[in-house]
């Protein structure tokens, strides 16, 4: 998985100081998802697992 693409997505998040539980949401489109693709970001000072829906995962991977 392309770390630069994932980092670009993460930098667009509106991170709040107070954590919230809201289930799984796609990292890119923010749609609620029950089954998620998991990817690790370990770049730009981040080390975290993020989740993608099927459609966004294919886009980030460069598939159609």
C-alpha positions in Angstrom: 0.0 0.0 0.0 1.4 3.4 -1.0 2.3 5.2 2.2 2.3 8.6 0.6 -1.3 8.2 -0.5 -2.4 7.1 2.9 -0.5 10.0 4.6 -2.3 12.5 2.3 -5.7 11.0 3.4 -4.7 11.2 7.1 -3.6 14.9 6.8 -7.2 15.8 5.7 -8.8 14.4 8.8 -10.3 16.8 11.4 -8.8 15.3 14.5 -10.4 16.3 17.8 -8.8 16.4 21.3 -11.6 14.3 22.8 -11.7 10.8 21.4 -15.0 9.5 20.2 -16.3 6.0 19.4 -18.2 5.9 16.1 -17.6 2.4 14.8 -15.6 1.8 11.7 -15.6 4.5 9.0 -13.6 4.5 5.8 -10.5 6.7 6.1 -11.1 8.3 2.7 -14.9 8.7 2.2 -16.0 8.4 5.9 -18.8 6.0 5.0 -19.7 3.6 7.9 -18.5 0.1 7.1 -19.0 -3.3 8.7 -16.2 -5.1 6.8 -13.0 -3.1 6.3 -9.7 -3.4 4.5 -6.9 -2.6 7.0 -3.7 -0.7 6.1 -0.8 0.5 8.3 0.6 4.0 8.0 4.1 4.3 9.4 5.3 7.6 7.9 5.3 11.3 8.7 5.4 10.7 12.5 2.3 8.4 12.4 2.1 4.8 13.2 -1.5 3.6 13.0 -3.9 1.2 11.4 -6.6 2.7 9.2 -9.6 1.2 7.5 -11.0 1.5 4.0 -14.3 0.5 2.3 -14.0 -1.8 -0.7 -14.3 1.0 -3.3 -11.7 3.4 -1.6 -9.3 0.6 -1.0 -9.2 -0.2 -4.7 -8.7 3.5 -5.6 -5.8 3.9 -3.1 -4.2 0.6 -4.4 -4.5 1.9 -8.0 -7.1 -0.7 -9.0 -10.4 0.2 -10.7 
